[in-house]
Structure formats: structure tokens, C-alpha cells
Amino acid sequence: MTNSNALVEKLTLAYLEKTCDISSMAVEEYVKKFIDLSVKISKALEENKPESKWLI
């Protein structure tokens, strides 16, 4: 797993924990939301990638 994948997973999980009651979700619903959201976050990070390779 790369650092960017780990970052996307952490951001996705944090967002879902703050916005959804994940304890009441079915596994299928959680997995679908997690995948959909992680794709959106990945795209947003890629589109807004700084020119420098250094991350703050």
C-alpha cells in the first residue's frame, strides 16, 4: 500500500465516521459507500496535486 492509498483510506474512514452511523449499516452498504467515496477523494487529490512532490 502506498502512502497516498493509506491517506485516502484514512480520509474516507474519518469522513464516514463523522457523517454516517456506520454501526447501523449493512456490510454491503458500507463497502459501497467506502469505495465510492475513496474514488472521489482519490480523484480530488489527483486533480489538485501540487507541482512539487513534497507534501506538507
N, C-alpha and C positions, 0 to 999 in steps of 0.2 A: 504494500500500500504506500502510495506516495504521500508527501506532506499535504499536497493540495486535496487529495482524496480524503485524508483524515480531517482536514479543515472543513470540507464540505459536509462530511458526516456529523461533525460536532455542531456546525451551524444548523443543520437540518434537525438534529435531535433537540437542540436548545429551542428552536422555533416551535417544533411540535409540542414540546413540554409546556411552553408558555401559552400556546394558542388552542390546544386541544386537550380534552380529557382522555389521554391515551389509555388509561386503565379500563375505560369502558368500551374501547374499540375492539372489533374483531381483528384477528391477525391479518387477514386479507386486506381489510380497510387500512390498517396501519402501514403495511408494506406498500400498498399502492400510493398512499399519501407520501410516505418517505421517499419512494422512488421519484414520484412526480416533482416533489419539492427539491430534492437533491439535483435533479436535472436542471431545474430553473436556477438554482443557486450556482451551479457549475457554469451555465451559460452566462449569467450575470458577471461572475468573476472573470471569465474569459473575455467578455466584451469590454470590460473595464480594466484589463490588465495593464499595469504601468509599463513604460518602456524599459525601465530598469528591472533587473532580475532580483534586486534586493527588496525584501518585504519588511515593513516596519512591524 
